[in-house]
């Protein structure tokens, strides 16, 4: 990336040499793998995740050092240098009429200085508009590129509802989409609304008791039906087995987000009704986590909270200590942040936060044209207030939802602001 953009800016092609023999150098690598003299010249690492340090030295042997704490941090350090040279990445390069902002200059200059950066948020998830349902590979790859440039470290994936998940994941691999994620040291978060794929409706004829009740009868998982019967132990077991089978085949998934199919009410059978939707879902997720741990102990498991049909947090349910919750307030008013006393859902957020011991991903709709104005202002106040709230409560994960497709012209700035400002909390939106 450094070589590519320096050439675009200046026309100079910087040679790459693993063993330079003196002279001016730009050294790019992991902090732990740099020569001792170069490591000594770096500032101390910043506290946080995916960090990097940069040192610009003059003298007889001018040197620019870009040292990442990990592979992503190294890439972010390169983007920092390029941004200081005038590059801007406000949106993915999807429209030929909207190219990246790349300046033209005969020479590039940096002052002698040293600095370091890292994010206090461990997970920064980019759910681009090409990552929904039937994914368009070329556009999805461009959005992976953009996610890295605005300092996100995971790609959010919303699967299609009518195809086997293993088939969808394999298609991502075949079309080079997963390769684009791996190349940038990113990982995958998903598959989101997917319950009907882990307990397929084709099982209804054989096991109607596994499926949800609506208006006094068992129904399938679709818009006019209901969620499957979360109080049925055999249904939960079959669901968990299918989840474990999938995650074994999907190594790039690091947070397994499992969300009921969108729009369906919870089962209304006597057992589910007595327990309540959120309490019943905790039983499902407890079984899933125990099963997934046996095949992929590195995977975190997450479900949804504050979002239908699990608006209210569980009351007295046994919650697995490893469970995470993606807390989502859809159609939120964006005039102020979570830290503002006027924010109407704060009590709900705090209740979910307490229920899952702080293991929350805050789902942000800064770039969602379903719930926001047609032409959106920059939601700078909300971004700043939300960030302060999350930092004050040690919430380590944020999710940026960007939908529907084709609206980068009016929501690209909010995506850019959110990605940059949740990584580098010294920035004022």
GIQUI-V609501 format. One record per run of one state. SS is the DSSP state (hx for helix, st for strand, lp for the rest). FROM is the first residue (numbers start at 1). TO is the last residue. If there is no record, write none. Layout:
SS_FROM_TO ; SS_FROM_TO
This chain:
lp_1_1 ; hx_2_10 ; lp_11_24 ; st_25_30 ; hx_31_33 ; lp_34_35 ; hx_36_41 ; lp_42_48 ; st_49_57 ; lp_58_62 ; st_63_68 ; lp_69_70 ; hx_71_84 ; lp_85_87 ; st_88_88 ; lp_89_100 ; st_101_101 ; lp_102_112 ; st_113_119 ; lp_120_122 ; st_123_127 ; lp_128_131 ; st_132_133 ; lp_134_136 ; hx_137_149 ; lp_150_153 ; st_154_159 ; lp_160_164 ; hx_165_174 ; lp_175_176 ; hx_177_183 ; lp_184_186 ; st_187_193 ; lp_194_194 ; hx_195_198 ; lp_199_200 ; hx_201_203 ; lp_204_207 ; hx_208_210 ; lp_211_212 ; st_213_214 ; lp_215_216 ; st_217_218 ; lp_219_225 ; st_226_226 ; lp_227_232 ; hx_233_248 ; lp_249_252 ; st_253_259 ; lp_260_264 ; st_265_265 ; lp_266_269 ; hx_270_275 ; lp_276_276 ; hx_277_293 ; lp_294_299 ; st_300_305 ; lp_306_306 ; st_307_307 ; lp_308_309 ; st_310_310 ; lp_311_323 ; st_324_328 ; lp_329_345 ; hx_346_355 ; lp_356_359 ; st_360_368 ; lp_369_379 ; hx_380_392 ; lp_393_396 ; st_397_403 ; lp_404_407 ; hx_408_423 ; lp_424_429
